Amino acid sequence: MIGFFFTNEPVVNYETAKTSDLELFAAYYREMANEGIFLPPSQFEGLFLSTAHSDDDIEYTIAAAERVFARLRG
């Protein structure tokens, strides 16, 4: 299980998770969907990787995330 929090603070509990930038996560979510990667729609939900995902799937997802981060940085 993987989770993403867009914050400069270490996330150790719900209170620190709430410091994350929800608008930035929403932009990340939309951009990843545009890349064909469908994530949980809430920053407070986990993402699951499974053996059903091939190495190519994982590499595509990493490359998509790199493209999205580059666009979000402007």
mmJSON file of the N, C-alpha and C atoms, coordinates in Angstrom:
{"data_MODEL":{"atom_site":{
"group_PDB":["ATOM","ATOM","ATOM","ATOM","ATOM","ATOM","ATOM","ATOM","ATOM","ATOM","ATOM","ATOM","ATOM","ATOM","ATOM","ATOM","ATOM","ATOM","ATOM","ATOM","ATOM","ATOM","ATOM","ATOM","ATOM","ATOM","ATOM","ATOM","ATOM","ATOM","ATOM","ATOM","ATOM","ATOM","ATOM","ATOM","ATOM","ATOM","ATOM","ATOM","ATOM","ATOM","ATOM","ATOM","ATOM","ATOM","ATOM","ATOM","ATOM","ATOM","ATOM","ATOM","ATOM","ATOM","ATOM","ATOM","ATOM","ATOM","ATOM","ATOM","ATOM","ATOM","ATOM","ATOM","ATOM","ATOM","ATOM","ATOM","ATOM","ATOM","ATOM","ATOM","ATOM","ATOM","ATOM","ATOM","ATOM","ATOM","ATOM","ATOM","ATOM","ATOM","ATOM","ATOM","ATOM","ATOM","ATOM","ATOM","ATOM","ATOM","ATOM","ATOM","ATOM","ATOM","ATOM","ATOM","ATOM","ATOM","ATOM","ATOM","ATOM","ATOM","ATOM","ATOM","ATOM","ATOM","ATOM","ATOM","ATOM","ATOM","ATOM","ATOM","ATOM","ATOM","ATOM","ATOM","ATOM","ATOM","ATOM","ATOM","ATOM","ATOM","ATOM","ATOM","ATOM","ATOM","ATOM","ATOM","ATOM","ATOM","ATOM","ATOM","ATOM","ATOM","ATOM","ATOM","ATOM","ATOM","ATOM","ATOM","ATOM","ATOM","ATOM","ATOM","ATOM","ATOM","ATOM","ATOM","ATOM","ATOM","ATOM","ATOM","ATOM","ATOM","ATOM","ATOM","ATOM","ATOM","ATOM","ATOM","ATOM","ATOM","ATOM","ATOM","ATOM","ATOM","ATOM","ATOM","ATOM","ATOM","ATOM","ATOM","ATOM","ATOM","ATOM","ATOM","ATOM","ATOM","ATOM","ATOM","ATOM","ATOM","ATOM","ATOM","ATOM","ATOM","ATOM","ATOM","ATOM","ATOM","ATOM","ATOM","ATOM","ATOM","ATOM","ATOM","ATOM","ATOM","ATOM","ATOM","ATOM","ATOM","ATOM","ATOM","ATOM","ATOM","ATOM","ATOM","ATOM","ATOM","ATOM","ATOM","ATOM","ATOM","ATOM","ATOM","ATOM","ATOM","ATOM","ATOM","ATOM","ATOM"],
"id":[1,2,3,4,5,6,7,8,9,10,11,12,13,14,15,16,17,18,19,20,21,22,23,24,25,26,27,28,29,30,31,32,33,34,35,36,37,38,39,40,41,42,43,44,45,46,47,48,49,50,51,52,53,54,55,56,57,58,59,60,61,62,63,64,65,66,67,68,69,70,71,72,73,74,75,76,77,78,79,80,81,82,83,84,85,86,87,88,89,90,91,92,93,94,95,96,97,98,99,100,101,102,103,104,105,106,107,108,109,110,111,112,113,114,115,116,117,118,119,120,121,122,123,124,125,126,127,128,129,130,131,132,133,134,135,136,137,138,139,140,141,142,143,144,145,146,147,148,149,150,151,152,153,154,155,156,157,158,159,160,161,162,163,164,165,166,167,168,169,170,171,172,173,174,175,176,177,178,179,180,181,182,183,184,185,186,187,188,189,190,191,192,193,194,195,196,197,198,199,200,201,202,203,204,205,206,207,208,209,210,211,212,213,214,215,216,217,218,219,220,221,222],
"type_symbol":["N","C","C","N","C","C","N","C","C","N","C","C","N","C","C","N","C","C","N","C","C","N","C","C","N","C","C","N","C","C","N","C","C","N","C","C","N","C","C","N","C","C","N","C","C","N","C","C","N","C","C","N","C","C","N","C","C","N","C","C","N","C","C","N","C","C","N","C","C","N","C","C","N","C","C","N","C","C","N","C","C","N","C","C","N","C","C","N","C","C","N","C","C","N","C","C","N","C","C","N","C","C","N","C","C","N","C","C","N","C","C","N","C","C","N","C","C","N","C","C","N","C","C","N","C","C","N","C","C","N","C","C","N","C","C","N","C","C","N","C","C","N","C","C","N","C","C","N","C","C","N","C","C","N","C","C","N","C","C","N","C","C","N","C","C","N","C","C","N","C","C","N","C","C","N","C","C","N","C","C","N","C","C","N","C","C","N","C","C","N","C","C","N","C","C","N","C","C","N","C","C","N","C","C","N","C","C","N","C","C","N","C","C","N","C","C","N","C","C","N","C","C"],
"label_atom_id":["N","CA","C","N","CA","C","N","CA","C","N","CA","C","N","CA","C","N","CA","C","N","CA","C","N","CA","C","N","CA","C","N","CA","C","N","CA","C","N","CA","C","N","CA","C","N","CA","C","N","CA","C","N","CA","C","N","CA","C","N","CA","C","N","CA","C","N","CA","C","N","CA","C","N","CA","C","N","CA","C","N","CA","C","N","CA","C","N","CA","C","N","CA","C","N","CA","C","N","CA","C","N","CA","C","N","CA","C","N","CA","C","N","CA","C","N","CA","C","N","CA","C","N","CA","C","N","CA","C","N","CA","C","N","CA","C","N","CA","C","N","CA","C","N","CA","C","N","CA","C","N","CA","C","N","CA","C","N","CA","C","N","CA","C","N","CA","C","N","CA","C","N","CA","C","N","CA","C","N","CA","C","N","CA","C","N","CA","C","N","CA","C","N","CA","C","N","CA","C","N","CA","C","N","CA","C","N","CA","C","N","CA","C","N","CA","C","N","CA","C","N","CA","C","N","CA","C","N","CA","C","N","CA","C","N","CA","C","N","CA","C","N","CA","C","N","CA","C","N","CA","C","N","CA","C","N","CA","C"],
"label_alt_id":[null,null,null,null,null,null,null,null,null,null,null,null,null,null,null,null,null,null,null,null,null,null,null,null,null,null,null,null,null,null,null,null,null,null,null,null,null,null,null,null,null,null,null,null,null,null,null,null,null,null,null,null,null,null,null,null,null,null,null,null,null,null,null,null,null,null,null,null,null,null,null,null,null,null,null,null,null,null,null,null,null,null,null,null,null,null,null,null,null,null,null,null,null,null,null,null,null,null,null,null,null,null,null,null,null,null,null,null,null,null,null,null,null,null,null,null,null,null,null,null,null,null,null,null,null,null,null,null,null,null,null,null,null,null,null,null,null,null,null,null,null,null,null,null,null,null,null,null,null,null,null,null,null,null,null,null,null,null,null,null,null,null,null,null,null,null,null,null,null,null,null,null,null,null,null,null,null,null,null,null,null,null,null,null,null,null,null,null,null,null,null,null,null,null,null,null,null,null,null,null,null,null,null,null,null,null,null,null,null,null,null,null,null,null,null,null,null,null,null,null,null,null],
"label_comp_id":["MET","MET","MET","ILE","ILE","ILE","GLY","GLY","GLY","PHE","PHE","PHE","PHE","PHE","PHE","PHE","PHE","PHE","THR","THR","THR","ASN","ASN","ASN","GLU","GLU","GLU","PRO","PRO","PRO","VAL","VAL","VAL","VAL","VAL","VAL","ASN","ASN","ASN","TYR","TYR","TYR","GLU","GLU","GLU","THR","THR","THR","ALA","ALA","ALA","LYS","LYS","LYS","THR","THR","THR","SER","SER","SER","ASP","ASP","ASP","LEU","LEU","LEU","GLU","GLU","GLU","LEU","LEU","LEU","PHE","PHE","PHE","ALA","ALA","ALA","ALA","ALA","ALA","TYR","TYR","TYR","TYR","TYR","TYR","ARG","ARG","ARG","GLU","GLU","GLU","MET","MET","MET","ALA","ALA","ALA","ASN","ASN","ASN","GLU","GLU","GLU","GLY","GLY","GLY","ILE","ILE","ILE","PHE","PHE","PHE","LEU","LEU","LEU","PRO","PRO","PRO","PRO","PRO","PRO","SER","SER","SER","GLN","GLN","GLN","PHE","PHE","PHE","GLU","GLU","GLU","GLY","GLY","GLY","LEU","LEU","LEU","PHE","PHE","PHE","LEU","LEU","LEU","SER","SER","SER","THR","THR","THR","ALA","ALA","ALA","HIS","HIS","HIS","SER","SER","SER","ASP","ASP","ASP","ASP","ASP","ASP","ASP","ASP","ASP","ILE","ILE","ILE","GLU","GLU","GLU","TYR","TYR","TYR","THR","THR","THR","ILE","ILE","ILE","ALA","ALA","ALA","ALA","ALA","ALA","ALA","ALA","ALA","GLU","GLU","GLU","ARG","ARG","ARG","VAL","VAL","VAL","PHE","PHE","PHE","ALA","ALA","ALA","ARG","ARG","ARG","LEU","LEU","LEU","ARG","ARG","ARG","GLY","GLY","GLY"],
"label_asym_id":["A","A","A","A","A","A","A","A","A","A","A","A","A","A","A","A","A","A","A","A","A","A","A","A","A","A","A","A","A","A","A","A","A","A","A","A","A","A","A","A","A","A","A","A","A","A","A","A","A","A","A","A","A","A","A","A","A","A","A","A","A","A","A","A","A","A","A","A","A","A","A","A","A","A","A","A","A","A","A","A","A","A","A","A","A","A","A","A","A","A","A","A","A","A","A","A","A","A","A","A","A","A","A","A","A","A","A","A","A","A","A","A","A","A","A","A","A","A","A","A","A","A","A","A","A","A","A","A","A","A","A","A","A","A","A","A","A","A","A","A","A","A","A","A","A","A","A","A","A","A","A","A","A","A","A","A","A","A","A","A","A","A","A","A","A","A","A","A","A","A","A","A","A","A","A","A","A","A","A","A","A","A","A","A","A","A","A","A","A","A","A","A","A","A","A","A","A","A","A","A","A","A","A","A","A","A","A","A","A","A","A","A","A","A","A","A","A","A","A","A","A","A"],
"label_entity_id":["1","1","1","1","1","1","1","1","1","1","1","1","1","1","1","1","1","1","1","1","1","1","1","1","1","1","1","1","1","1","1","1","1","1","1","1","1","1","1","1","1","1","1","1","1","1","1","1","1","1","1","1","1","1","1","1","1","1","1","1","1","1","1","1","1","1","1","1","1","1","1","1","1","1","1","1","1","1","1","1","1","1","1","1","1","1","1","1","1","1","1","1","1","1","1","1","1","1","1","1","1","1","1","1","1","1","1","1","1","1","1","1","1","1","1","1","1","1","1","1","1","1","1","1","1","1","1","1","1","1","1","1","1","1","1","1","1","1","1","1","1","1","1","1","1","1","1","1","1","1","1","1","1","1","1","1","1","1","1","1","1","1","1","1","1","1","1","1","1","1","1","1","1","1","1","1","1","1","1","1","1","1","1","1","1","1","1","1","1","1","1","1","1","1","1","1","1","1","1","1","1","1","1","1","1","1","1","1","1","1","1","1","1","1","1","1","1","1","1","1","1","1"],
"label_seq_id":[1,1,1,2,2,2,3,3,3,4,4,4,5,5,5,6,6,6,7,7,7,8,8,8,9,9,9,10,10,10,11,11,11,12,12,12,13,13,13,14,14,14,15,15,15,16,16,16,17,17,17,18,18,18,19,19,19,20,20,20,21,21,21,22,22,22,23,23,23,24,24,24,25,25,25,26,26,26,27,27,27,28,28,28,29,29,29,30,30,30,31,31,31,32,32,32,33,33,33,34,34,34,35,35,35,36,36,36,37,37,37,38,38,38,39,39,39,40,40,40,41,41,41,42,42,42,43,43,43,44,44,44,45,45,45,46,46,46,47,47,47,48,48,48,49,49,49,50,50,50,51,51,51,52,52,52,53,53,53,54,54,54,55,55,55,56,56,56,57,57,57,58,58,58,59,59,59,60,60,60,61,61,61,62,62,62,63,63,63,64,64,64,65,65,65,66,66,66,67,67,67,68,68,68,69,69,69,70,70,70,71,71,71,72,72,72,73,73,73,74,74,74],
"pdbx_PDB_ins_code":[null,null,null,null,null,null,null,null,null,null,null,null,null,null,null,null,null,null,null,null,null,null,null,null,null,null,null,null,null,null,null,null,null,null,null,null,null,null,null,null,null,null,null,null,null,null,null,null,null,null,null,null,null,null,null,null,null,null,null,null,null,null,null,null,null,null,null,null,null,null,null,null,null,null,null,null,null,null,null,null,null,null,null,null,null,null,null,null,null,null,null,null,null,null,null,null,null,null,null,null,null,null,null,null,null,null,null,null,null,null,null,null,null,null,null,null,null,null,null,null,null,null,null,null,null,null,null,null,null,null,null,null,null,null,null,null,null,null,null,null,null,null,null,null,null,null,null,null,null,null,null,null,null,null,null,null,null,null,null,null,null,null,null,null,null,null,null,null,null,null,null,null,null,null,null,null,null,null,null,null,null,null,null,null,null,null,null,null,null,null,null,null,null,null,null,null,null,null,null,null,null,null,null,null,null,null,null,null,null,null,null,null,null,null,null,null,null,null,null,null,null,null],
"Cartn_x":[0.858,0.0,0.906,0.526,1.297,0.366,0.876,0.104,0.967,0.356,1.061,0.497,1.372,0.956,1.818,1.19,1.903,2.041,3.105,3.381,4.884,5.364,6.771,6.998,5.916,5.998,6.007,6.72,6.623,5.192,4.64,3.279,3.389,2.94,3.028,1.67,0.666,-0.675,-1.675,-2.935,-3.971,-3.783,-3.387,-3.201,-2.142,-1.031,0.005,-0.391,-1.183,-1.676,-2.554,-3.276,-4.159,-3.395,-2.065,-1.278,-0.984,-1.375,-1.049,-1.893,-1.369,-1.997,-3.003,-4.271,-5.306,-5.535,-5.355,-5.511,-4.411,-3.204,-2.109,-2.358,-2.853,-3.177,-4.258,-5.271,-6.344,-5.782,-4.851,-4.216,-3.402,-2.661,-1.883,-2.812,-3.896,-4.877,-5.418,-5.829,-6.379,-5.337,-4.119,-3.065,-2.684,-2.652,-2.358,-3.485,-4.724,-5.846,-5.697,-5.26,-5.023,-3.929,-3.033,-1.962,-2.42,-3.664,-4.178,-3.911,-3.484,-3.221,-4.339,-5.126,-6.288,-5.983,-5.896,-5.545,-6.792,-6.706,-7.81,-8.028,-9.28,-9.552,-9.297,-9.008,-8.748,-7.306,-6.678,-5.314,-5.252,-6.37,-6.4,-6.741,-6.713,-6.915,-5.592,-5.417,-4.192,-4.252,-3.08,-2.909,-2.275,-2.783,-2.281,-1.574,-0.406,0.349,0.182,-0.009,-0.199,0.599,0.615,1.322,0.634,-0.561,-1.239,-0.595,0.166,0.863,2.185,2.394,3.638,4.749,5.962,7.08,6.826,6.24,5.913,4.891,3.887,2.891,3.573,4.471,5.155,6.042,6.785,7.645,6.816,5.672,4.808,4.301,3.911,3.401,4.476,5.693,6.793,7.043,7.084,7.311,6.173,4.942,3.791,3.897,4.267,4.409,5.495,6.595,7.658,7.156,6.383,5.825,4.858,4.02,3.033,3.736,4.72,5.442,6.107,6.662,7.295,6.265,5.08,4.033,3.555,3.4,2.903,3.919,5.193,6.229,6.252,5.701,5.634,6.903],
"Cartn_y":[-1.166,0.0,1.232,2.195,3.423,4.609,5.668,6.899,8.099,9.134,10.359,11.523,12.318,13.52,14.674,15.694,16.858,17.881,17.711,18.574,18.58,19.605,19.66,19.035,18.674,18.113,16.586,15.925,14.464,14.074,13.104,12.647,11.422,11.597,10.514,10.145,10.985,10.709,11.556,11.443,12.16,13.675,14.166,15.617,16.141,15.436,15.9,15.636,14.605,14.354,15.509,16.121,17.236,18.49,18.506,19.667,19.623,18.541,18.39,19.316,19.574,20.476,19.682,19.771,18.996,19.469,20.754,21.262,20.717,20.625,20.058,18.573,17.859,16.449,16.308,17.158,17.093,17.303,18.237,18.472,17.248,16.662,15.45,14.314,14.14,13.095,13.267,14.483,14.747,14.499,14.981,14.807,13.337,12.589,11.158,10.454,10.833,10.251,10.564,11.776,12.14,11.279,10.761,9.872,8.411,8.156,6.789,6.028,6.736,6.124,6.569,5.616,5.939,5.618,6.668,6.6,6.744,6.392,6.706,8.22,8.672,10.102,10.937,10.304,11.042,10.825,11.884,11.769,10.878,10.643,9.862,8.394,7.957,6.555,5.971,4.679,4.015,3.56,3.421,2.916,1.538,0.574,-0.791,-1.232,-1.803,-2.416,-3.919,-4.636,-6.077,-6.819,-8.133,-8.957,-8.934,-8.39,-8.235,-7.13,-6.247,-5.169,-5.701,-5.513,-5.971,-4.947,-5.347,-4.406,-3.215,-3.477,-2.385,-1.433,-1.985,-1.134,-0.21,-0.772,0.004,1.072,0.7,1.673,2.79,2.447,3.468,4.418,3.864,4.685,5.639,5.148,6.004,7.122,6.776,7.79,8.804,8.337,9.244,10.192,9.672,10.518,11.567,11.184,12.159,13.263,12.899,13.91,14.831,14.239,15.025,15.973,15.48,16.359,17.506,17.222,18.287,19.338,18.91,19.871,20.67,20.018,20.717,21.722,21.443,22.391,23.617,23.461,24.581,24.747],
"Cartn_z":[0.0,0.0,0.0,-0.812,-0.975,-0.762,-0.192,-0.055,-0.385,-0.92,-1.288,-0.494,0.086,0.795,0.312,-0.201,-0.713,0.409,1.198,2.337,2.594,3.239,3.64,5.005,5.676,7.022,6.968,7.881,7.964,8.339,7.664,7.962,8.86,10.102,11.081,11.67,11.413,11.918,11.121,11.472,10.732,10.816,11.965,12.12,11.16,11.042,10.118,8.669,8.421,7.058,6.59,7.521,7.159,6.746,6.933,6.506,5.008,4.355,2.935,2.063,0.88,-0.089,-0.923,-0.565,-1.247,-2.672,-2.926,-4.294,-5.197,-4.681,-5.464,-5.722,-4.71,-4.92,-5.982,-5.954,-6.956,-8.359,-8.507,-9.81,-10.221,-9.287,-9.556,-9.986,-9.267,-9.581,-11.003,-11.347,-12.691,-13.773,-13.547,-14.545,-14.713,-13.631,-13.753,-14.506,-14.271,-15.023,-16.505,-16.824,-18.224,-18.85,-18.03,-18.496,-18.538,-18.123,-18.115,-16.832,-15.792,-14.487,-13.55,-13.083,-12.258,-10.798,-10.014,-8.6,-7.742,-6.447,-5.552,-5.537,-5.549,-5.681,-4.43,-3.316,-2.086,-1.652,-1.201,-0.703,0.534,1.163,2.393,2.148,0.877,0.523,0.064,0.281,-0.138,-1.588,-2.176,-3.538,-3.404,-4.152,-4.034,-5.303,-5.148,-6.229,-6.062,-7.171,-7.052,-8.112,-7.997,-8.973,-10.33,-10.412,-11.704,-12.533,-11.893,-12.596,-13.146,-14.432,-15.065,-14.838,-15.15,-15.081,-16.001,-17.174,-18.101,-17.498,-16.781,-16.113,-15.105,-14.336,-13.302,-13.934,-14.962,-15.649,-16.275,-16.872,-17.461,-16.375,-15.236,-14.137,-13.622,-13.471,-13.017,-14.019,-15.304,-16.343,-16.369,-16.2,-16.172,-14.986,-13.82,-12.633,-12.85,-13.483,-13.765,-14.69,-15.717,-16.626,-15.884,-15.049,-14.296,-13.328,-12.583,-11.656,-12.399,-13.56,-14.357,-14.767,-15.173,-15.554,-14.351,-13.216,-12.025,-11.493,-11.688,-11.27,-12.168,-13.382,-14.325,-15.004],
"occupancy":[1.0,1.0,1.0,1.0,1.0,1.0,1.0,1.0,1.0,1.0,1.0,1.0,1.0,1.0,1.0,1.0,1.0,1.0,1.0,1.0,1.0,1.0,1.0,1.0,1.0,1.0,1.0,1.0,1.0,1.0,1.0,1.0,1.0,1.0,1.0,1.0,1.0,1.0,1.0,1.0,1.0,1.0,1.0,1.0,1.0,1.0,1.0,1.0,1.0,1.0,1.0,1.0,1.0,1.0,1.0,1.0,1.0,1.0,1.0,1.0,1.0,1.0,1.0,1.0,1.0,1.0,1.0,1.0,1.0,1.0,1.0,1.0,1.0,1.0,1.0,1.0,1.0,1.0,1.0,1.0,1.0,1.0,1.0,1.0,1.0,1.0,1.0,1.0,1.0,1.0,1.0,1.0,1.0,1.0,1.0,1.0,1.0,1.0,1.0,1.0,1.0,1.0,1.0,1.0,1.0,1.0,1.0,1.0,1.0,1.0,1.0,1.0,1.0,1.0,1.0,1.0,1.0,1.0,1.0,1.0,1.0,1.0,1.0,1.0,1.0,1.0,1.0,1.0,1.0,1.0,1.0,1.0,1.0,1.0,1.0,1.0,1.0,1.0,1.0,1.0,1.0,1.0,1.0,1.0,1.0,1.0,1.0,1.0,1.0,1.0,1.0,1.0,1.0,1.0,1.0,1.0,1.0,1.0,1.0,1.0,1.0,1.0,1.0,1.0,1.0,1.0,1.0,1.0,1.0,1.0,1.0,1.0,1.0,1.0,1.0,1.0,1.0,1.0,1.0,1.0,1.0,1.0,1.0,1.0,1.0,1.0,1.0,1.0,1.0,1.0,1.0,1.0,1.0,1.0,1.0,1.0,1.0,1.0,1.0,1.0,1.0,1.0,1.0,1.0,1.0,1.0,1.0,1.0,1.0,1.0,1.0,1.0,1.0,1.0,1.0,1.0,1.0,1.0,1.0,1.0,1.0,1.0],
"B_iso_or_equiv":[0.0,0.0,0.0,0.0,0.0,0.0,0.0,0.0,0.0,0.0,0.0,0.0,0.0,0.0,0.0,0.0,0.0,0.0,0.0,0.0,0.0,0.0,0.0,0.0,0.0,0.0,0.0,0.0,0.0,0.0,0.0,0.0,0.0,0.0,0.0,0.0,0.0,0.0,0.0,0.0,0.0,0.0,0.0,0.0,0.0,0.0,0.0,0.0,0.0,0.0,0.0,0.0,0.0,0.0,0.0,0.0,0.0,0.0,0.0,0.0,0.0,0.0,0.0,0.0,0.0,0.0,0.0,0.0,0.0,0.0,0.0,0.0,0.0,0.0,0.0,0.0,0.0,0.0,0.0,0.0,0.0,0.0,0.0,0.0,0.0,0.0,0.0,0.0,0.0,0.0,0.0,0.0,0.0,0.0,0.0,0.0,0.0,0.0,0.0,0.0,0.0,0.0,0.0,0.0,0.0,0.0,0.0,0.0,0.0,0.0,0.0,0.0,0.0,0.0,0.0,0.0,0.0,0.0,0.0,0.0,0.0,0.0,0.0,0.0,0.0,0.0,0.0,0.0,0.0,0.0,0.0,0.0,0.0,0.0,0.0,0.0,0.0,0.0,0.0,0.0,0.0,0.0,0.0,0.0,0.0,0.0,0.0,0.0,0.0,0.0,0.0,0.0,0.0,0.0,0.0,0.0,0.0,0.0,0.0,0.0,0.0,0.0,0.0,0.0,0.0,0.0,0.0,0.0,0.0,0.0,0.0,0.0,0.0,0.0,0.0,0.0,0.0,0.0,0.0,0.0,0.0,0.0,0.0,0.0,0.0,0.0,0.0,0.0,0.0,0.0,0.0,0.0,0.0,0.0,0.0,0.0,0.0,0.0,0.0,0.0,0.0,0.0,0.0,0.0,0.0,0.0,0.0,0.0,0.0,0.0,0.0,0.0,0.0,0.0,0.0,0.0,0.0,0.0,0.0,0.0,0.0,0.0],
"pdbx_formal_charge":[null,null,null,null,null,null,null,null,null,null,null,null,null,null,null,null,null,null,null,null,null,null,null,null,null,null,null,null,null,null,null,null,null,null,null,null,null,null,null,null,null,null,null,null,null,null,null,null,null,null,null,null,null,null,null,null,null,null,null,null,null,null,null,null,null,null,null,null,null,null,null,null,null,null,null,null,null,null,null,null,null,null,null,null,null,null,null,null,null,null,null,null,null,null,null,null,null,null,null,null,null,null,null,null,null,null,null,null,null,null,null,null,null,null,null,null,null,null,null,null,null,null,null,null,null,null,null,null,null,null,null,null,null,null,null,null,null,null,null,null,null,null,null,null,null,null,null,null,null,null,null,null,null,null,null,null,null,null,null,null,null,null,null,null,null,null,null,null,null,null,null,null,null,null,null,null,null,null,null,null,null,null,null,null,null,null,null,null,null,null,null,null,null,null,null,null,null,null,null,null,null,null,null,null,null,null,null,null,null,null,null,null,null,null,null,null,null,null,null,null,null,null],
"auth_seq_id":[1,1,1,2,2,2,3,3,3,4,4,4,5,5,5,6,6,6,7,7,7,8,8,8,9,9,9,10,10,10,11,11,11,12,12,12,13,13,13,14,14,14,15,15,15,16,16,16,17,17,17,18,18,18,19,19,19,20,20,20,21,21,21,22,22,22,23,23,23,24,24,24,25,25,25,26,26,26,27,27,27,28,28,28,29,29,29,30,30,30,31,31,31,32,32,32,33,33,33,34,34,34,35,35,35,36,36,36,37,37,37,38,38,38,39,39,39,40,40,40,41,41,41,42,42,42,43,43,43,44,44,44,45,45,45,46,46,46,47,47,47,48,48,48,49,49,49,50,50,50,51,51,51,52,52,52,53,53,53,54,54,54,55,55,55,56,56,56,57,57,57,58,58,58,59,59,59,60,60,60,61,61,61,62,62,62,63,63,63,64,64,64,65,65,65,66,66,66,67,67,67,68,68,68,69,69,69,70,70,70,71,71,71,72,72,72,73,73,73,74,74,74],
"auth_comp_id":["MET","MET","MET","ILE","ILE","ILE","GLY","GLY","GLY","PHE","PHE","PHE","PHE","PHE","PHE","PHE","PHE","PHE","THR","THR","THR","ASN","ASN","ASN","GLU","GLU","GLU","PRO","PRO","PRO","VAL","VAL","VAL","VAL","VAL","VAL","ASN","ASN","ASN","TYR","TYR","TYR","GLU","GLU","GLU","THR","THR","THR","ALA","ALA","ALA","LYS","LYS","LYS","THR","THR","THR","SER","SER","SER","ASP","ASP","ASP","LEU","LEU","LEU","GLU","GLU","GLU","LEU","LEU","LEU","PHE","PHE","PHE","ALA","ALA","ALA","ALA","ALA","ALA","TYR","TYR","TYR","TYR","TYR","TYR","ARG","ARG","ARG","GLU","GLU","GLU","MET","MET","MET","ALA","ALA","ALA","ASN","ASN","ASN","GLU","GLU","GLU","GLY","GLY","GLY","ILE","ILE","ILE","PHE","PHE","PHE","LEU","LEU","LEU","PRO","PRO","PRO","PRO","PRO","PRO","SER","SER","SER","GLN","GLN","GLN","PHE","PHE","PHE","GLU","GLU","GLU","GLY","GLY","GLY","LEU","LEU","LEU","PHE","PHE","PHE","LEU","LEU","LEU","SER","SER","SER","THR","THR","THR","ALA","ALA","ALA","HIS","HIS","HIS","SER","SER","SER","ASP","ASP","ASP","ASP","ASP","ASP","ASP","ASP","ASP","ILE","ILE","ILE","GLU","GLU","GLU","TYR","TYR","TYR","THR","THR","THR","ILE","ILE","ILE","ALA","ALA","ALA","ALA","ALA","ALA","ALA","ALA","ALA","GLU","GLU","GLU","ARG","ARG","ARG","VAL","VAL","VAL","PHE","PHE","PHE","ALA","ALA","ALA","ARG","ARG","ARG","LEU","LEU","LEU","ARG","ARG","ARG","GLY","GLY","GLY"],
"auth_asym_id":["A","A","A","A","A","A","A","A","A","A","A","A","A","A","A","A","A","A","A","A","A","A","A","A","A","A","A","A","A","A","A","A","A","A","A","A","A","A","A","A","A","A","A","A","A","A","A","A","A","A","A","A","A","A","A","A","A","A","A","A","A","A","A","A","A","A","A","A","A","A","A","A","A","A","A","A","A","A","A","A","A","A","A","A","A","A","A","A","A","A","A","A","A","A","A","A","A","A","A","A","A","A","A","A","A","A","A","A","A","A","A","A","A","A","A","A","A","A","A","A","A","A","A","A","A","A","A","A","A","A","A","A","A","A","A","A","A","A","A","A","A","A","A","A","A","A","A","A","A","A","A","A","A","A","A","A","A","A","A","A","A","A","A","A","A","A","A","A","A","A","A","A","A","A","A","A","A","A","A","A","A","A","A","A","A","A","A","A","A","A","A","A","A","A","A","A","A","A","A","A","A","A","A","A","A","A","A","A","A","A","A","A","A","A","A","A","A","A","A","A","A","A"],
"auth_atom_id":["N","CA","C","N","CA","C","N","CA","C","N","CA","C","N","CA","C","N","CA","C","N","CA","C","N","CA","C","N","CA","C","N","CA","C","N","CA","C","N","CA","C","N","CA","C","N","CA","C","N","CA","C","N","CA","C","N","CA","C","N","CA","C","N","CA","C","N","CA","C","N","CA","C","N","CA","C","N","CA","C","N","CA","C","N","CA","C","N","CA","C","N","CA","C","N","CA","C","N","CA","C","N","CA","C","N","CA","C","N","CA","C","N","CA","C","N","CA","C","N","CA","C","N","CA","C","N","CA","C","N","CA","C","N","CA","C","N","CA","C","N","CA","C","N","CA","C","N","CA","C","N","CA","C","N","CA","C","N","CA","C","N","CA","C","N","CA","C","N","CA","C","N","CA","C","N","CA","C","N","CA","C","N","CA","C","N","CA","C","N","CA","C","N","CA","C","N","CA","C","N","CA","C","N","CA","C","N","CA","C","N","CA","C","N","CA","C","N","CA","C","N","CA","C","N","CA","C","N","CA","C","N","CA","C","N","CA","C","N","CA","C","N","CA","C","N","CA","C","N","CA","C","N","CA","C","N","CA","C"],
"pdbx_PDB_model_num":[1,1,1,1,1,1,1,1,1,1,1,1,1,1,1,1,1,1,1,1,1,1,1,1,1,1,1,1,1,1,1,1,1,1,1,1,1,1,1,1,1,1,1,1,1,1,1,1,1,1,1,1,1,1,1,1,1,1,1,1,1,1,1,1,1,1,1,1,1,1,1,1,1,1,1,1,1,1,1,1,1,1,1,1,1,1,1,1,1,1,1,1,1,1,1,1,1,1,1,1,1,1,1,1,1,1,1,1,1,1,1,1,1,1,1,1,1,1,1,1,1,1,1,1,1,1,1,1,1,1,1,1,1,1,1,1,1,1,1,1,1,1,1,1,1,1,1,1,1,1,1,1,1,1,1,1,1,1,1,1,1,1,1,1,1,1,1,1,1,1,1,1,1,1,1,1,1,1,1,1,1,1,1,1,1,1,1,1,1,1,1,1,1,1,1,1,1,1,1,1,1,1,1,1,1,1,1,1,1,1,1,1,1,1,1,1,1,1,1,1,1,1]
}}}
